[in-house]
């Protein structure tokens, strides 16, 4: 089983909303983990759009701040990304990822889910 499995991608018109989910259970549980959502847009490098630590403190890229919300249901090991007021430039493959808190490298990744926003 993949360490993280995303779901919830799809196609939506600009101004619409989507919620991505990520079941995060396929890695050793003895450490504290921080999580992030990344995206890869055509012609762009992969970027982190939101992150959350084990104290539920969230950070956001400027491009999505105020529109996207990251949250984590720790007992269920599910990570969410609520995306509102979507724009065509949000079209990308979205990935969830995990790292040991205190480290900067994300070592565990999902397979990605496509989000397409039409004008």
Phi and psi restraints in degrees (value plus and minus 20) as a CYANA .aco file:
   2 UNK   PHI     -84.4   -44.4
   2 UNK   PSI     127.1   167.1
   3 UNK   PHI     -83.3   -43.3
   3 UNK   PSI     -53.5   -13.5
   4 UNK   PHI    -155.9  -115.9
   4 UNK   PSI     119.0   159.0
   5 UNK   PHI    -150.1  -110.1
   5 UNK   PSI      96.2   136.2
   6 UNK   PHI    -108.8   -68.8
   6 UNK   PSI     136.8   176.8
   7 UNK   PHI    -174.9  -134.9
   7 UNK   PSI     145.7   185.7
   8 UNK   PHI      84.0   124.0
   8 UNK   PSI     -22.2    17.8
   9 UNK   PHI     -91.0   -51.0
   9 UNK   PSI     151.6   191.6
  10 UNK   PHI     143.8   183.8
  10 UNK   PSI    -183.3  -143.3
  11 UNK   PHI    -132.0   -92.0
  11 UNK   PSI     119.9   159.9
  12 UNK   PHI    -170.7  -130.7
  12 UNK   PSI     134.8   174.8
  13 UNK   PHI    -101.8   -61.8
  13 UNK   PSI     136.0   176.0
  14 UNK   PHI     -74.6   -34.6
  14 UNK   PSI     117.3   157.3
  15 UNK   PHI      74.5   114.5
  15 UNK   PSI     -33.1     6.9
  16 UNK   PHI    -103.4   -63.4
  16 UNK   PSI    -194.9  -154.9
  17 UNK   PHI    -152.6  -112.6
  17 UNK   PSI     132.7   172.7
  18 UNK   PHI    -164.5  -124.5
  18 UNK   PSI     132.1   172.1
  19 UNK   PHI    -142.8  -102.8
  19 UNK   PSI     101.9   141.9
  20 UNK   PHI    -113.3   -73.3
  20 UNK   PSI     124.9   164.9
  21 UNK   PHI    -144.0  -104.0
  21 UNK   PSI     133.5   173.5
  22 UNK   PHI    -163.3  -123.3
  22 UNK   PSI      94.0   134.0
  23 UNK   PHI    -103.2   -63.2
  23 UNK   PSI      96.0   136.0
  24 UNK   PHI    -132.9   -92.9
  24 UNK   PSI      75.7   115.7
  25 UNK   PHI    -165.4  -125.4
  25 UNK   PSI     -21.5    18.5
  26 UNK   PHI    -118.2   -78.2
  26 UNK   PSI      13.1    53.1
  27 UNK   PHI    -161.7  -121.7
  27 UNK   PSI     143.8   183.8
  28 UNK   PHI     -75.6   -35.6
  28 UNK   PSI     116.0   156.0
  29 UNK   PHI    -116.0   -76.0
  29 UNK   PSI     -16.8    23.2
  30 UNK   PHI    -101.5   -61.5
  30 UNK   PSI     -29.0    11.0
  31 UNK   PHI    -126.5   -86.5
  31 UNK   PSI     146.4   186.4
  32 UNK   PHI    -103.5   -63.5
  32 UNK   PSI     115.6   155.6
  33 UNK   PHI    -138.3   -98.3
  33 UNK   PSI     124.1   164.1
  34 UNK   PHI    -130.6   -90.6
  34 UNK   PSI     132.3   172.3
  35 UNK   PHI    -149.7  -109.7
  35 UNK   PSI     139.7   179.7
  36 UNK   PHI    -169.5  -129.5
  36 UNK   PSI     138.2   178.2
  37 UNK   PHI    -130.8   -90.8
  37 UNK   PSI     111.4   151.4
  38 UNK   PHI    -140.3  -100.3
  38 UNK   PSI     143.0   183.0
  39 UNK   PHI    -162.5  -122.5
  39 UNK   PSI     132.6   172.6
  40 UNK   PHI    -145.4  -105.4
  40 UNK   PSI      90.2   130.2
  41 UNK   PHI    -112.6   -72.6
  41 UNK   PSI     131.0   171.0
  42 UNK   PHI     -76.1   -36.1
  42 UNK   PSI     106.1   146.1
  43 UNK   PHI      63.5   103.5
  43 UNK   PSI     -18.2    21.8
  44 UNK   PHI    -141.6  -101.6
  44 UNK   PSI     138.3   178.3
  45 UNK   PHI     -95.5   -55.5
  45 UNK   PSI     138.1   178.1
  46 UNK   PHI     -83.9   -43.9
  46 UNK   PSI     117.2   157.2
  47 UNK   PHI    -151.2  -111.2
  47 UNK   PSI     129.1   169.1
  48 UNK   PHI    -106.2   -66.2
  48 UNK   PSI     104.9   144.9
  49 UNK   PHI    -119.1   -79.1
  49 UNK   PSI     -45.9    -5.9
  50 UNK   PHI    -178.9  -138.9
  50 UNK   PSI     127.6   167.6
  51 UNK   PHI    -158.6  -118.6
  51 UNK   PSI     135.7   175.7
  52 UNK   PHI    -165.5  -125.5
  52 UNK   PSI     115.9   155.9
  53 UNK   PHI    -118.3   -78.3
  53 UNK   PSI    -195.9  -155.9
  54 UNK   PHI     -96.6   -56.6
  54 UNK   PSI     -23.9    16.1
  55 UNK   PHI    -120.8   -80.8
  55 UNK   PSI      -5.5    34.5
  56 UNK   PHI      46.3    86.3
  56 UNK   PSI       1.3    41.3
  57 UNK   PHI    -104.6   -64.6
  57 UNK   PSI     107.5   147.5
  58 UNK   PHI    -128.3   -88.3
  58 UNK   PSI     128.8   168.8
  59 UNK   PHI    -151.6  -111.6
  59 UNK   PSI     132.8   172.8
  60 UNK   PHI    -157.7  -117.7
  60 UNK   PSI     128.4   168.4
  61 UNK   PHI     -89.0   -49.0
  61 UNK   PSI     129.7   169.7
  62 UNK   PHI     -78.2   -38.2
  62 UNK   PSI     -54.5   -14.5
  63 UNK   PHI     -88.1   -48.1
  63 UNK   PSI     -39.3     0.7
  64 UNK   PHI    -138.8   -98.8
  64 UNK   PSI     -25.6    14.4
  65 UNK   PHI     -80.1   -40.1
  65 UNK   PSI     112.6   152.6
  66 UNK   PHI      70.3   110.3
  66 UNK   PSI     -32.9     7.1
  67 UNK   PHI    -135.1   -95.1
  67 UNK   PSI     -53.6   -13.6
  68 UNK   PHI    -127.5   -87.5
  68 UNK   PSI     126.9   166.9
  69 UNK   PHI    -154.3  -114.3
  69 UNK   PSI     104.7   144.7
  70 UNK   PHI    -118.5   -78.5
  70 UNK   PSI     120.9   160.9
  71 UNK   PHI    -169.9  -129.9
  71 UNK   PSI     144.0   184.0
  72 UNK   PHI    -160.8  -120.8
  72 UNK   PSI     106.6   146.6
  73 UNK   PHI    -117.6   -77.6
  73 UNK   PSI      72.1   112.1
  74 UNK   PHI     -82.9   -42.9
  74 UNK   PSI     -63.7   -23.7
  75 UNK   PHI     -77.9   -37.9
  75 UNK   PSI     -52.6   -12.6
  76 UNK   PHI    -114.8   -74.8
  76 UNK   PSI     -24.0    16.0
  77 UNK   PHI      36.9    76.9
  77 UNK   PSI      22.2    62.2
  78 UNK   PHI    -139.8   -99.8
  78 UNK   PSI     111.8   151.8
  79 UNK   PHI    -127.5   -87.5
  79 UNK   PSI     119.9   159.9
  80 UNK   PHI    -143.8  -103.8
  80 UNK   PSI     134.0   174.0
  81 UNK   PHI    -156.3  -116.3
  81 UNK   PSI      86.3   126.3
  82 UNK   PHI    -107.2   -67.2
  82 UNK   PSI     102.6   142.6
  83 UNK   PHI    -137.9   -97.9
  83 UNK   PSI      95.4   135.4
  84 UNK   PHI    -134.2   -94.2
  84 UNK   PSI     141.4   181.4
  85 UNK   PHI      28.2    68.2
  85 UNK   PSI      31.2    71.2
  86 UNK   PHI     -85.5   -45.5
  86 UNK   PSI     126.4   166.4
  87 UNK   PHI    -139.7   -99.7
  87 UNK   PSI     140.9   180.9
  88 UNK   PHI     -80.8   -40.8
  88 UNK   PSI     -50.4   -10.4
  89 UNK   PHI     -94.2   -54.2
  89 UNK   PSI     -24.0    16.0
  90 UNK   PHI    -104.5   -64.5
  90 UNK   PSI     -26.0    14.0
  91 UNK   PHI     -79.5   -39.5
  91 UNK   PSI     104.2   144.2
  92 UNK   PHI    -196.7  -156.7
  92 UNK   PSI     149.6   189.6
  93 UNK   PHI    -110.7   -70.7
  93 UNK   PSI     106.6   146.6
  94 UNK   PHI    -124.2   -84.2
  94 UNK   PSI     116.1   156.1
  95 UNK   PHI    -144.7  -104.7
  95 UNK   PSI     121.2   161.2
  96 UNK   PHI    -119.8   -79.8
  96 UNK   PSI     133.8   173.8
  97 UNK   PHI    -169.8  -129.8
  97 UNK   PSI     138.5   178.5
  98 UNK   PHI    -154.1  -114.1
  98 UNK   PSI     128.4   168.4
  99 UNK   PHI    -162.6  -122.6
  99 UNK   PSI     137.7   177.7
 100 UNK   PHI     -90.3   -50.3
 100 UNK   PSI     109.5   149.5
 101 UNK   PHI     -80.0   -40.0
 101 UNK   PSI     117.0   157.0
 102 UNK   PHI      79.4   119.4
 102 UNK   PSI     -36.6     3.4
 103 UNK   PHI    -128.7   -88.7
 103 UNK   PSI     141.3   181.3
 104 UNK   PHI    -124.7   -84.7
 104 UNK   PSI     -36.7     3.3
 105 UNK   PHI    -109.5   -69.5
 105 UNK   PSI     109.6   149.6
 106 UNK   PHI    -103.4   -63.4
 106 UNK   PSI      99.1   139.1
 107 UNK   PHI    -121.8   -81.8
 107 UNK   PSI     -35.7     4.3
 108 UNK   PHI    -144.3  -104.3
 108 UNK   PSI     112.9   152.9
 109 UNK   PHI    -153.8  -113.8
 109 UNK   PSI     130.3   170.3
 110 UNK   PHI    -106.4   -66.4
 110 UNK   PSI    -199.3  -159.3
 111 UNK   PHI    -107.5   -67.5
 111 UNK   PSI     -31.9     8.1
 112 UNK   PHI      75.3   115.3
 112 UNK   PSI     130.1   170.1
 113 UNK   PHI    -158.5  -118.5
 113 UNK   PSI     115.7   155.7
 114 UNK   PHI    -101.5   -61.5
 114 UNK   PSI     113.0   153.0
 115 UNK   PHI    -140.5  -100.5
 115 UNK   PSI     104.1   144.1
 116 UNK   PHI    -143.0  -103.0
 116 UNK   PSI     104.0   144.0
 117 UNK   PHI    -135.2   -95.2
 117 UNK   PSI      99.9   139.9
 118 UNK   PHI    -116.0   -76.0
 118 UNK   PSI     129.1   169.1
